[in-house]
Amino acid sequence: MPASASIINTSIFILTGFPGLDHYYPWFSIPFSSIYALVFLGNCVVLHVIWTEPSLHQPMFYFLAMLALTDLCMGLSTVHTVLGVLWGLNQEVSRDACIAQTYFIHGLSSIESGVLLAMAFDRFTAICNPLRYTSLLTNSRVIHFMVAILMRAALSILPVIIRLKFFHYCRPHILSHSFCLHQDLLRLACSDIRFNSLYALALVICTLLLDAVLILISYAFILHTVLAIASHKERLKSLQTCVSHICAVLVFYIPIIGLTMVHRFGKHLSPSVHVLMGNIYILFPPLMNPIIYSVKTQQIRSRMKKWCSLKM
């Protein structure tokens, strides 16, 4: 179907790669394909190590497994549209598929935020209340945390996603990214979007922002407890157990803040900057989290070294 026909077809949206750089897409596809391969490989390795290593069957690593699974799903939910555009396979996406992708992207972001909060609670309990760690974070309680995180993400976003299905999209159906986002679809709608806009803002405040505040509070308590430790060596040892989680939090929140700032204040910037920031938001956490935890977590690092020595 020609692009001009797709633009006025109410059931088809046009995905955007890097505007004006179409002739570079074959070159862009190489690093993007490599990044997706690393996302899938890295997160599968983390999941496999946790699954097969009995010593890692503890709350911290259960949450890490959920984080890796979330990152894996984020890659799976966007790979077909991002690489489809860069490989020149397909720039079109149906309305229903676009809305479904929107649901998964925003839902998975909410899950990742919730998992990072749960991991912060794990570190808080381990450092500030170590004697009660095993009684507070039992396997059943960890499962309850995970179910609560999943239910919050799955149900909280449904009202705005369902309304997207019934909107009238009268503006040209050209999206700003090579994947679908809620704010992008609102920009194309001619229906009353006030509920979606206000609900989405409230949702961001009650999930991502609240999670970030609670993570900061937990680290304030952790820092207070660590500074009260007399031994300098013990202080460093306690803080080192938090390094991986702090890096994961920064890797998740910095791209979100950057994308928000670009959308809010960067209207004068090149469209390619918006596209680049969108791709960083989608790909940077799933790419970096396995690397961070493989390098900084001694148990995973030693297990991977053992694998390498066996293969050599």
C-alpha positions as CSV (number, residue, x, y, z in Angstrom):
1,M,0.0,0.0,0.0
2,P,1.5,3.4,-0.9
3,A,2.4,5.7,2.0
4,S,0.0,8.4,0.9
5,A,-2.9,5.9,1.1
6,S,-1.8,4.7,4.5
7,I,-1.7,8.2,5.9
8,I,-5.5,8.6,5.3
9,N,-6.4,5.0,6.1
10,T,-7.8,5.1,9.7
11,S,-6.5,1.6,10.5
12,I,-2.9,2.1,9.4
13,F,-0.1,4.2,11.0
14,I,3.3,5.0,9.5
15,L,6.4,4.4,11.6
16,T,9.3,6.8,11.5
17,G,12.9,5.9,11.4
18,F,15.4,8.8,11.2
19,P,13.8,11.5,9.0
20,G,16.0,12.5,6.1
21,L,18.5,9.8,6.7
22,D,16.7,7.0,4.9
23,H,19.7,6.2,2.7
24,Y,21.7,5.4,5.9
25,Y,19.2,2.8,7.2
26,P,21.2,-0.2,6.0
27,W,24.2,1.1,8.0
28,F,22.0,2.0,11.0
29,S,20.5,-1.5,11.0
30,I,23.9,-3.1,11.8
31,P,24.3,-1.5,15.3
32,F,20.6,-1.7,16.1
33,S,20.6,-5.4,15.1
34,S,23.7,-6.0,17.3
35,I,22.1,-4.2,20.2
36,Y,18.9,-6.3,20.0
37,A,21.1,-9.4,19.8
38,L,23.0,-8.4,22.9
39,V,19.7,-7.6,24.7
40,F,18.3,-11.0,24.0
41,L,21.6,-12.8,24.7
42,G,22.5,-10.9,27.9
43,N,19.1,-11.2,29.6
44,C,18.8,-14.9,28.6
45,V,22.2,-15.5,30.2
46,V,21.2,-13.8,33.4
47,L,18.0,-15.8,33.6
48,H,19.8,-19.0,32.8
49,V,22.4,-18.4,35.5
50,I,19.8,-17.6,38.2
51,W,17.7,-20.6,37.1
52,T,20.6,-23.2,37.2
53,E,22.6,-21.9,40.2
54,P,21.0,-23.0,43.5
55,S,23.1,-20.4,45.5
56,L,21.2,-17.6,43.6
57,H,17.8,-18.8,44.7
58,Q,17.2,-15.9,47.1
59,P,15.0,-12.7,47.0
60,M,17.6,-10.3,45.4
61,F,18.1,-12.6,42.5
62,Y,14.4,-13.4,42.1
63,F,13.9,-9.7,41.6
64,L,16.9,-9.6,39.2
65,A,15.3,-12.4,37.2
66,M,12.1,-10.5,36.9
67,L,14.0,-7.4,35.8
68,A,15.8,-9.5,33.1
69,L,12.5,-11.0,32.0
70,T,11.0,-7.5,31.7
71,D,13.9,-6.3,29.7
72,L,13.7,-9.3,27.4
73,C,10.0,-8.6,26.8
74,M,10.7,-5.0,26.1
75,G,13.1,-6.0,23.4
76,L,10.6,-8.6,22.0
77,S,7.8,-6.0,21.9
78,T,9.8,-3.5,19.7
79,V,12.3,-5.5,17.7
80,H,9.8,-6.2,14.8
81,T,8.9,-2.5,14.2
82,V,12.4,-0.9,14.8
83,L,14.3,-3.4,12.6
84,G,11.4,-3.6,10.2
85,V,11.8,0.1,9.5
86,L,15.6,0.0,9.3
87,W,15.7,-3.1,7.1
88,G,13.1,-1.6,4.8
89,L,10.6,-4.5,5.4
90,N,7.6,-2.5,6.6
91,Q,6.9,1.0,7.8
92,E,3.2,0.4,8.4
93,V,1.5,-0.9,11.5
94,S,-2.2,-1.5,12.0
95,R,-4.1,0.5,14.6
96,D,-4.8,-2.5,16.8
97,A,-1.1,-3.7,16.7
98,C,0.0,-0.1,17.5
99,I,-2.3,0.1,20.5
100,A,-1.1,-3.3,21.7
101,Q,2.5,-2.3,21.4
102,T,1.7,0.9,23.3
103,Y,0.2,-1.2,26.1
104,F,3.3,-3.5,26.3
105,I,5.8,-0.6,26.2
106,H,4.2,1.5,28.9
107,G,3.2,-1.6,31.0
108,L,6.7,-3.0,30.9
109,S,8.1,0.4,31.9
110,S,5.8,0.3,34.9
111,I,6.9,-3.2,35.8
112,E,10.6,-2.2,35.6
113,S,10.0,0.7,37.9
114,G,8.2,-1.5,40.4
115,V,10.9,-4.1,40.3
116,L,13.6,-1.5,40.9
117,L,11.6,-0.3,43.9
118,A,11.3,-3.9,45.2
119,M,15.1,-4.3,44.8
120,A,15.6,-1.1,46.8
121,F,13.4,-2.6,49.6
122,D,15.5,-5.7,49.4
123,R,18.8,-3.7,49.9
124,F,17.1,-1.6,52.6
125,T,16.1,-4.7,54.5
126,A,19.5,-6.4,54.1
127,I,21.5,-3.4,55.3
128,C,19.2,-1.7,57.8
129,N,17.5,-4.8,59.3
130,P,19.7,-7.8,58.5
131,L,18.6,-10.0,61.4
132,R,15.0,-10.0,60.0
133,Y,15.9,-10.2,56.3
134,T,15.0,-13.9,55.9
135,S,11.7,-13.5,57.9
136,L,10.6,-10.4,56.1
137,L,11.5,-11.5,52.5
138,T,10.2,-15.0,52.4
139,N,9.6,-16.7,49.1
140,S,5.8,-16.3,49.5
141,R,6.2,-12.6,50.2
142,V,8.5,-12.1,47.2
143,I,5.8,-13.8,45.0
144,H,3.2,-11.4,46.4
145,F,5.5,-8.5,45.6
146,M,5.9,-9.7,42.0
147,V,2.1,-10.3,41.5
148,A,1.4,-6.8,42.9
149,I,3.9,-5.3,40.5
150,L,2.4,-7.2,37.5
151,M,-1.2,-6.3,38.5
152,R,-0.4,-2.7,39.0
153,A,1.2,-2.4,35.5
154,A,-1.4,-4.5,33.7
155,L,-4.5,-2.9,35.2
156,S,-3.5,0.7,35.8
157,I,-2.9,1.5,32.2
158,L,-5.9,-0.3,30.8
159,P,-8.4,2.7,30.9
160,V,-6.3,4.9,28.6
161,I,-5.4,2.0,26.3
162,I,-9.0,1.0,25.8
163,R,-10.0,4.6,25.0
164,L,-7.3,4.7,22.2
165,K,-9.3,2.0,20.4
166,F,-12.3,4.3,20.0
167,F,-10.6,7.6,19.2
168,H,-11.0,9.2,15.8
169,Y,-7.5,9.8,14.2
170,C,-8.1,12.5,11.6
171,R,-4.5,13.9,11.4
172,P,-1.9,12.4,9.2
173,H,-1.0,9.0,10.7
174,I,2.7,9.5,10.8
175,L,4.2,8.5,14.2
176,S,7.3,10.1,15.7
177,H,9.2,6.9,16.4
178,S,9.7,3.4,15.0
179,F,7.4,2.1,17.7
180,C,4.1,3.3,19.2
181,L,3.7,5.5,22.3
182,H,0.6,6.8,24.1
183,Q,1.6,10.4,23.7
184,D,2.3,9.9,20.0
185,L,-1.2,8.5,19.4
186,L,-2.8,11.3,21.3
187,R,-1.1,13.8,19.1
188,L,-2.9,12.3,16.1
189,A,-6.3,12.1,17.6
190,C,-9.1,14.5,17.0
191,S,-11.3,13.1,19.8
192,D,-11.5,14.5,23.3
193,I,-8.2,13.5,24.8
194,R,-8.4,15.3,28.2
195,F,-9.1,12.1,30.2
196,N,-6.2,10.3,28.6
197,S,-3.8,13.2,29.2
198,L,-4.8,13.8,32.8
199,Y,-5.0,10.1,33.6
200,A,-1.5,9.5,32.0
201,L,0.0,12.4,34.0
202,A,-1.6,11.0,37.3
203,L,-0.3,7.5,36.4
204,V,3.3,8.8,35.9
205,I,3.1,10.6,39.2
206,C,1.6,7.6,41.1
207,T,4.0,5.0,39.6
208,L,7.3,6.2,38.1
209,L,7.6,9.4,40.2
210,L,6.4,7.8,43.5
211,D,8.7,4.8,42.9
212,A,11.6,7.1,42.4
213,V,10.8,9.0,45.6
214,L,10.5,5.8,47.6
215,I,13.8,4.5,46.2
216,L,15.5,7.8,47.2
217,I,14.0,7.5,50.7
218,S,15.2,3.9,51.0
219,Y,18.8,5.0,50.1
220,A,18.6,7.8,52.6
221,F,18.0,5.2,55.3
222,I,20.7,2.9,53.9
223,L,23.2,5.7,53.8
224,H,22.3,6.7,57.4
225,T,22.8,3.1,58.5
226,V,26.1,2.6,56.6
227,L,27.6,5.9,58.0
228,A,26.9,4.6,61.5
229,I,29.1,1.6,60.9
230,A,32.5,2.1,62.7
231,S,34.6,0.0,60.3
232,H,35.6,1.8,57.0
233,K,36.0,-1.6,55.4
234,E,32.5,-2.7,56.4
235,R,31.0,0.6,55.2
236,L,32.5,0.0,51.7
237,K,31.4,-3.6,51.7
238,S,27.8,-2.6,52.5
239,L,27.7,0.1,49.9
240,Q,29.2,-2.2,47.2
241,T,26.1,-4.4,47.5
242,C,24.1,-1.5,46.3
243,V,26.2,-0.4,43.3
244,S,24.5,-2.6,40.7
245,H,21.0,-1.5,41.8
246,I,22.0,2.2,41.8
247,C,23.4,1.8,38.3
248,A,20.2,0.1,37.1
249,V,18.1,2.9,38.6
250,L,20.1,5.5,36.8
251,V,20.0,3.6,33.5
252,F,16.2,3.4,33.8
253,Y,15.4,6.9,34.9
254,I,17.9,9.1,33.0
255,P,16.6,8.1,29.5
256,I,13.0,8.7,30.8
257,I,14.0,12.2,32.0
258,G,15.9,12.9,28.8
259,L,13.0,11.8,26.6
260,T,10.5,13.9,28.6
261,M,12.8,17.0,28.4
262,V,13.2,16.6,24.7
263,H,9.4,16.2,24.1
264,R,8.7,19.2,26.4
265,F,11.4,21.6,25.6
266,G,13.1,20.3,22.4
267,K,10.4,21.2,19.8
268,H,13.1,23.2,17.9
269,L,15.5,20.2,17.8
270,S,15.8,17.9,14.7
271,P,13.3,15.1,14.6
272,S,16.2,12.7,14.5
273,V,17.1,13.8,18.1
274,H,13.5,12.8,19.2
275,V,13.9,9.4,17.5
276,L,17.3,8.8,19.0
277,M,16.1,9.7,22.5
278,G,13.1,7.4,22.0
279,N,15.3,4.5,21.0
280,I,17.6,5.1,24.0
281,Y,14.6,5.0,26.3
282,I,13.5,1.7,24.8
283,L,16.9,0.0,24.4
284,F,19.4,1.4,26.9
285,P,18.1,-0.3,30.1
286,P,17.6,-3.8,28.5
287,L,21.1,-3.5,27.1
288,M,22.9,-2.2,30.1
289,N,21.2,-4.1,33.0
290,P,22.7,-7.5,32.1
291,I,26.1,-5.9,31.7
292,I,25.9,-4.1,35.0
293,Y,24.8,-7.2,37.0
294,S,27.3,-9.4,35.2
295,V,30.2,-7.1,36.1
296,K,29.1,-5.9,39.5
297,T,27.5,-9.0,41.0
298,Q,30.1,-11.4,42.3
299,Q,27.9,-14.5,42.2
300,I,26.9,-14.0,38.6
301,R,30.4,-13.0,37.5
302,S,32.0,-16.1,39.1
303,R,29.4,-18.4,37.5
304,M,30.1,-16.9,34.1
305,K,33.9,-17.3,34.6
306,K,33.3,-20.9,35.5
307,W,31.4,-21.4,32.3
308,C,34.1,-19.8,30.2
309,S,36.8,-22.0,31.9
310,L,34.8,-25.1,31.2
311,K,34.4,-24.3,27.5
312,M,38.1,-23.4,27.1
